[in-house]
Amino acid sequence: MNSDEYVREQAIASGSSFYYAFLFLPPERREAITAFYAFCRAVDDVVDEVTDPGVAATKLAWWETEVGRTFAGAPTHPVTRALAPRTATFGIEQDQLLAVIEGCRMDLQQTRYLDFQGLQRYCHLVAGVVGEVSARIFGQSDPGTTEYAHRLGLAFQLTNIIRDVGEDAMRGRIYLPMNELQQFDVKAHEILNRQYSDRFTALMRFQAERAHRLYDEALALLPPADRRSQKPGLMMANIYRTLLREIERHDFQVLHQRVSLTPLRKFWLAWKVQALGRL
């Protein structure tokens, strides 16, 4: 199996919403975004799947070294071997990959965020930078598209946080800002013990409304010149926002389950943007 086949299998196995948007790209862009996605997935899995924080920190340090080797022309991992030939073509920078690693390292260093401002920094590293790189791969031509990508990445990450409250609690993590828990009188132990309440529902509705605002702001920021090239991002927005509405429809029952969309529905939502050009 060569490196391109390896990253393709990783993307398919993940079942991620991103995969369905990649399907509609030309081959060279599809291969680049698949390799980049595989890199992000591999780094994220370090903190999600390695139970010993010391081992996880060592693995992240290895990935930092591997990024250096990649930009020096000597990658050793199948993911970076697939990514290396595309970095110059699509303007992928070393600092961007290191930022993603730094964001994942934050998961080893803190499990709570005092306020939304603190959470935003984390979201920028693990999602905003990912959006920035993705926009370049998709074919960005207008500098203004970067701000759109940052805003959309934040909306995606907040949607993930809303969806994964229960799973994150099982790992001892609460991404919902602590001052907002206090605002709605929700105790951390209630989330960790997966206890529902009207207060919790109100807190989650507040989070969802913020995410919806960010989707609206992101779409308004997308320059008309790049609307066609950024269709994959719009496909993902359609999928993620539909997921958010599904969570709302289930009245935020996210502490004991992971609300998801079927693969067929994800494909339909992506195809609709490709075919009709709208969300």
C-alpha positions, -999 to 999 in steps of 0.1 A, spaced: 0 0 0 15 34 -10 11 66 11 -18 79 -10 -38 47 -6 -30 48 32 -45 82 37 -74 74 15 -82 44 37 -79 65 68 -104 90 55 -129 64 45 -126 45 78 -132 77 98 -167 81 84 -161 119 88 -185 144 72 -154 159 56 -149 128 34 -182 134 16 -171 169 6 -138 156 -7 -155 133 -32 -165 162 -55 -130 177 -58 -106 173 -88 -81 144 -82 -51 166 -73 -71 187 -48 -88 156 -34 -55 139 -28 -41 169 -10 -70 175 13 -72 138 21 -35 138 31 -40 169 52 -71 154 68 -52 122 76 -25 143 93 -51 161 115 -68 128 123 -35 111 133 -25 140 156 -60 142 172 -61 105 178 -30 108 199 -48 127 226 -81 109 222 -68 73 222 -36 73 242 -46 71 279 -12 80 294 -6 118 291 31 113 292 30 89 262 7 112 244 30 142 249 59 121 236 39 111 205 30 148 198 67 157 201 74 130 176 49 145 152 65 179 156 98 164 146 82 146 117 67 180 105 103 193 105 115 163 85 87 167 61 95 203 52 132 193 50 122 168 23 126 136 44 92 125 57 90 90 73 53 84 81 28 74 53 7 105 62 35 130 58 49 112 27 14 117 11 13 153 23 49 164 15 45 166 -23 15 189 -20 28 214 5 44 238 -20 16 233 -46 -12 243 -22 7 267 0 6 245 31 31 260 57 51 243 84 37 266 111 2 257 102 8 220 108 26 228 141 -4 249 152 -27 219 148 -3 199 170 -2 227 195 -40 227 197 -41 190 204 -14 195 231 -38 218 248 -61 188 254 -33 173 275 -27 205 295 -63 216 304 -97 201 306 -117 233 314 -120 268 298 -128 297 320 -146 317 292 -154 317 255 -123 338 247 -100 311 261 -120 284 242 -117 304 210 -79 301 210 -82 263 213 -108 262 185 -86 284 162 -57 260 165 -76 228 160 -103 241 136 -96 276 123 -61 267 110 -76 236 95 -101 257 77 -73 281 65 -53 252 50 -84 236 35 -94 269 18 -60 271 1 -63 235 -11 -98 241 -24 -85 269 -45 -87 302 -26 -80 333 -47 -93 361 -25 -74 369 8 -107 376 25 -116 339 23 -92 332 52 -114 351 76 -144 331 63 -125 299 68 -115 308 104 -151 317 113 -165 285 96 -139 264 114 -150 279 147 -186 270 139 -176 234 131 -157 230 163 -185 244 184 -209 220 167 -184 192 176 -183 204 212 -221 204 214 -223 169 199 -195 154 220 -204 168 255 -211 133 268 -180 116 252 -158 144 264 -172 141 299 -161 104 299 -126 117 293 -129 142 321 -131 172 297 -156 200 296 -152 224 268 -183 245 276 -169 277 292 -171 276 330 -185 311 333 -214 301 311 -220 270 332 -223 294 361 -246 317 341 -271 288 337 -264 273 371 -251 240 356 -225 222 379 -195 205 363 -203 173 382 -238 172 366 -221 170 332 -195 146 343 -222 124 357 -244 129 326 -273 144 345 -299 163 324 -319 193 335 -338 222 321 -308 243 331 -285 221 310 -309 223 280 -309 261 283 -271 261 284 -269 240 253 -295 261 235 -273 291 242 -243 272 227 -263 263 196 -275 298 190 -239 310 191 -229 283 166 -257 293 142 -246 329 144 -211 319 134 -224 299 104 -243 330 93 -213 352 98 -189 328 80 -212 326 49 -216 364 48 -177 367 48 -171 344 18 -161 366 -11 -182 360 -42 -150 353 -63 -143 322 -42 -178 309 -38 -173 283 -65 -139 271 -53 -150 268 -17 -180 245 -24 -164 217 -3 -165 240 27 -201 249 20 -209 212 17 -194 206 51 -213 236 65 -245 221 51 -238 187 68 -226 202 101 -255 227 104 -280 199 97 -263 179 124 -267 208 148 -304 211 139 -307 174 145 -292 178 180 -317 206 187 -345 184 174 -334 157 200 -336 184 227 -298 182 233 -298 146 245 -260 145 240 -248 133 274 -256 96 269 -254 94 231 -237 108 200 -262 122 176 -252 116 140 -263 116 104 -264 86 82 -237 83 54 -265 85 28 -278 117 43 -244 133 44 -238 124 8 -272 139 -2 -264 171 17 -230 174 -1 -245 166 -35 -272 192 -30 -246 220 -27 -226 206 -56 -257 204 -79 -277 233 -68 -250 256 -55 -268 264 -22 -272 252 13 
